[in-house]
Amino acid sequence: MKKAILAAVATLGAGYLGTVVGHELLGGFVEFGCLVAVAVMGAFIIYFNDKKK
């Protein structure tokens, strides 16, 4: 359960930071936050699946 909470918090934080970066530095590209959040969650899924084996 701790892993799921860690992954959710990290994904929300990364998504928020991605949104801020997209809005401020990329000229209003707030969808960048969604892209970053999906990438972070994908990395967590791969990491946790490889760690089980």
N, C-alpha and C positions, 0 to 999 in steps of 0.2 A: 504494500500500500504506500510505503514511503517513496518508492520509485515513481509511482503514478503521480503523487502530489508534486514531487520534484520536477517531473517532466511537464506537468501542467503549469506550474509557476514559471519555469524557465521559458516555456513556449509563450505564455502571456507576456512576460517581460520582453522577450525578443521581438514579439509582434508589435508591442507598443513602441519600442525603440526603433524598429523598422518603419513604423508609421511616421514617427517624428522625423527620422532621417529623410524619408520620402517626401514629406511635406516641406521641410525646411531646405534641404540641400538638392533635391531632385525636381524642384519646381512644381509641387502639388501632386506628386505621384504617391498618394497615400496607400495604394494597393501594394506597395513594396512591403508593408508590414505583414500582409497576408502571405506573401511569398517567403519572407523570412520565417514566419511562424511554421509554415508547412515544412520548410527545410530543416528547422530545428527539431520538430517532432519526428520527421523521417530519420534524422540522425539518432535520436533516442531509441526509436524502434529497432534500427539496425544494431545499435550498440547493445541493447538489452537482449536481443535474440542471439547475437554472437557470444555473449557472456554466458548464456545457459549451457552451451555445448562444451 
